[in-house]
Amino acid sequence: MSLVAPQNSVMGLDSTIASLRICIIGAGMGGLTTALSLAAAGFQDIHVFESASDLGFVGAGIQMAPNMARVLDRLGVWDEIAKEAVVLNETSIRQGATDEELAHVDLRYIKEAFGFEHMVGHRSTLARGIQNGCLRYPGVKFSFGTLCEDVDVVSDRPSFTAIPRKDPSKEPQRVTCDILFGADGIKSVVRSAMLKHLEADAEIIDTNQAAYRIMLSREQMSRDPELLKLIDSDKVIRWIGERRHIIAYPVSSKQIYNLSTTQPDVNFASATNSQYTTKGSKKQMLSVYGDYCPMIQRMLDLVPEGDACHPTLPHLAQGAAQAIEDAAVLGVVMAKIPDASPQSISKALRIYEKVRKERAETLVGLAAASGREMHLGAGAAQEERDKAFAALRASGGKGHVPDRWADAEVQKMIYGFDCFAVADQLFDKEFGGM
Ligand SMILES: Cc1cc2nc3c(=O)[nH]c(=O)nc-3n(C[C@H](O)[C@H](O)[C@H](O)COP(=O)(O)OP(=O)(O)OC[C@H]3O[C@@H](n4cnc5c(N)ncnc54)[C@H](O)[C@@H]3O)c2cc1C
């Protein structure tokens, strides 16, 4: 199903509104989907600036939960992305040291409950699918290899300097627009400029955790029957241990097995690039998981080289999904502004904030809480947690799951949220009175 506007159409937007000059800094999942959502809403002058020379996104899988799929389906790009994604039918939470199963949760109810299956895929497929959607609209332009600096959010119209990174013959340009969206990730220059202007704190809080992102090919795993069983499954597995865990699932039509670890961070806190991603050390990784079971050791030993990252905690697998929901809500509220005045734009963006802030903060908090519970060491708290896992096993996988990601109540709150409908209703209710 696609509610996307046909090419060149303007969804009933007044021409002064449709021609507002919109700039987006950052072509991650958030920036790409914001461009698509605004183009689908009828905006015709959208320019995305990205410092990397292309979409990149090598080397990592991503969970594409129903709330993400719902947005991408409404924007007309989900079918292409879902084609090579893998449906997750079950989740298994296991002791890392022994591979003993602590809990098993059936995920097959998800499609019926939320309209979409819980799928996993390759990040590059997701990003390219969204970008392909953008390219259907002539009003969306991309400038890759362009670093944005010196953001001005104080003047009447926002502006920034766009610096071509790889072509010294091109001069930096000062770019001015009507609306500037900062989708520039964890070290956002837009957010820093805004918070500075508001004299607020722009400090990043260090979680002291890092993740290794690993992809193994079917060929690498095919010589080992136990590993082959993993890549052939429809299962997401979390192997937990004190202060660490590994989550793993097959992606790319089961041609790749994706693993993502989380452990105390001693090496990456000072990573300097914009996404906190840097090369990891295989030796270091093997020693961090040195007490995990032999099957996991064999799997980690297949890793040719490492990529490690250090952004927000990924334990609910919702970071990109939330950036994509942000983008959907921006499309809804911006399409409903009655005129192109800065006052109306600002009111619409305040409604965006009302729809998004509490939800995003709740999810960030839940992810952190889930991480704490998964990473418990021996003691009373761990005993309580393991009792909850035992009760879950006894009930055949129904009831509270200490790994919040797999808890049905949490899934309902996250996956059942229709951000389009919530934004639409809140706009109708509050815009007039603001
Ligand atoms: C290990 C791990 C696993 C995860 N798993 C999942 C999952 O399963 N499901 C899920 O939904 N989420 C997951 N996430 C979270 C998700 O990856 C991120 O939250 C999401 O990708 C953030 O998207 P974004 O667009 O906000 O930022 P980013 O992806 O960081 O994009 C920001 C972009 O802006 C560009 N940029 C930055 N500064 C500038 C500048 N000054 N000028 C120009 N360009 C600039 C950057 O190059 C980058 O391309 C995971 C995260 C990690 C670390």
The ligand as an SDF file (V2000), in Angstrom:
LIG
                    3D

 53 58  0  0  0  0  0  0  0  0999 V2000
   25.2430   -1.2840   17.2380 C   0  0  0  0  0  0  0  0  0  0  0  0
   24.0060   -0.5470   16.9100 C   0  0  0  0  0  0  0  0  0  0  0  0
   22.8720   -1.2370   16.5360 C   0  0  0  0  0  0  0  0  0  0  0  0
   21.6930   -0.5460   16.2470 C   0  0  0  0  0  0  0  0  0  0  0  0
   20.6000   -1.2590   15.8640 N   0  0  0  0  0  0  0  0  0  0  0  0
   19.4620   -0.6150   15.5480 C   0  0  0  0  0  0  0  0  0  0  0  0
   18.3280   -1.3440   15.1160 C   0  0  0  0  0  0  0  0  0  0  0  0
   18.3790   -2.5630   15.0290 O   0  0  0  0  0  0  0  0  0  0  0  0
   17.1970   -0.6590   14.7820 N   0  0  0  0  0  0  0  0  0  0  0  0
   17.1280    0.7100   14.8670 C   0  0  0  0  0  0  0  0  0  0  0  0
   16.0680    1.2880   14.5640 O   0  0  0  0  0  0  0  0  0  0  0  0
   18.2090    1.4300   15.2730 N   0  0  0  0  0  0  0  0  0  0  0  0
   19.3580    0.8090   15.6030 C   0  0  0  0  0  0  0  0  0  0  0  0
   20.4540    1.5120   16.0000 N   0  0  0  0  0  0  0  0  0  0  0  0
   20.3710    2.9760   16.0990 C   0  0  0  0  0  0  0  0  0  0  0  0
   20.5260    3.6440   14.7720 C   0  0  0  0  0  0  0  0  0  0  0  0
   21.5720    3.1070   14.0160 O   0  0  0  0  0  0  0  0  0  0  0  0
   20.7770    5.1340   14.9410 C   0  0  0  0  0  0  0  0  0  0  0  0
   20.0040    5.6430   15.9980 O   0  0  0  0  0  0  0  0  0  0  0  0
   20.3640    5.8480   13.6810 C   0  0  0  0  0  0  0  0  0  0  0  0
   21.0410    5.3230   12.5690 O   0  0  0  0  0  0  0  0  0  0  0  0
   20.6170    7.3370   13.8140 C   0  0  0  0  0  0  0  0  0  0  0  0
   20.2490    7.9410   12.5960 O   0  0  0  0  0  0  0  0  0  0  0  0
   20.4320    9.4720   12.3520 P   0  0  0  0  0  0  0  0  0  0  0  0
   19.9890    9.7550   10.9700 O   0  0  0  0  0  0  0  0  0  0  0  0
   19.7950   10.2560   13.4520 O   0  0  0  0  0  0  0  0  0  0  0  0
   21.9850    9.7300   12.5590 O   0  0  0  0  0  0  0  0  0  0  0  0
   23.2410    9.1790   11.7680 P   0  0  0  0  0  0  0  0  0  0  0  0
   22.9980    7.8440   11.2020 O   0  0  0  0  0  0  0  0  0  0  0  0
   24.4020    9.3740   12.6820 O   0  0  0  0  0  0  0  0  0  0  0  0
   23.3640   10.1660   10.5390 O   0  0  0  0  0  0  0  0  0  0  0  0
   23.8860   11.4640   10.6550 C   0  0  0  0  0  0  0  0  0  0  0  0
   24.4990   11.8210    9.3210 C   0  0  0  0  0  0  0  0  0  0  0  0
   24.8800   13.1780    9.3470 O   0  0  0  0  0  0  0  0  0  0  0  0
   26.1680   13.3070    8.7460 C   0  0  0  0  0  0  0  0  0  0  0  0
   26.7880   14.4950    9.3380 N   0  0  0  0  0  0  0  0  0  0  0  0
   27.1480   14.6510   10.6270 C   0  0  0  0  0  0  0  0  0  0  0  0
   27.6820   15.8760   10.8230 N   0  0  0  0  0  0  0  0  0  0  0  0
   27.6350   16.4970    9.6220 C   0  0  0  0  0  0  0  0  0  0  0  0
   28.0500   17.7800    9.1710 C   0  0  0  0  0  0  0  0  0  0  0  0
   28.5760   18.6810   10.0230 N   0  0  0  0  0  0  0  0  0  0  0  0
   27.8770   18.0910    7.8740 N   0  0  0  0  0  0  0  0  0  0  0  0
   27.3210   17.2120    7.0020 C   0  0  0  0  0  0  0  0  0  0  0  0
   26.9250   15.9550    7.3670 N   0  0  0  0  0  0  0  0  0  0  0  0
   27.0770   15.6290    8.6710 C   0  0  0  0  0  0  0  0  0  0  0  0
   26.8980   12.0270    9.1070 C   0  0  0  0  0  0  0  0  0  0  0  0
   27.9390   11.7450    8.2120 O   0  0  0  0  0  0  0  0  0  0  0  0
   25.7570   11.0100    9.0210 C   0  0  0  0  0  0  0  0  0  0  0  0
   25.6530   10.4330    7.7380 O   0  0  0  0  0  0  0  0  0  0  0  0
   21.6480    0.8550   16.3220 C   0  0  0  0  0  0  0  0  0  0  0  0
   22.7930    1.5760   16.6860 C   0  0  0  0  0  0  0  0  0  0  0  0
   23.9500    0.8710   16.9770 C   0  0  0  0  0  0  0  0  0  0  0  0
   25.1670    1.6250   17.3470 C   0  0  0  0  0  0  0  0  0  0  0  0
  1  2  1  0
  2  3  1  0
  2 52  2  0
  3  4  2  0
  4  5  1  0
  4 50  1  0
  5  6  2  0
  6  7  1  0
  6 13  1  0
  7  8  2  0
  7  9  1  0
  9 10  1  0
 10 11  2  0
 10 12  1  0
 12 13  2  0
 13 14  1  0
 14 15  1  0
 14 50  1  0
 15 16  1  0
 16 17  1  0
 16 18  1  0
 18 19  1  0
 18 20  1  0
 20 21  1  0
 20 22  1  0
 22 23  1  0
 23 24  1  0
 24 25  2  0
 24 26  1  0
 24 27  1  0
 27 28  1  0
 28 29  2  0
 28 30  1  0
 28 31  1  0
 31 32  1  0
 32 33  1  0
 33 34  1  0
 33 48  1  0
 34 35  1  0
 35 36  1  0
 35 46  1  0
 36 37  1  0
 36 45  1  0
 37 38  2  0
 38 39  1  0
 39 40  1  0
 39 45  2  0
 40 41  1  0
 40 42  2  0
 42 43  1  0
 43 44  2  0
 44 45  1  0
 46 47  1  0
 46 48  1  0
 48 49  1  0
 50 51  2  0
 51 52  1  0
 52 53  1  0
M  END
$$$$
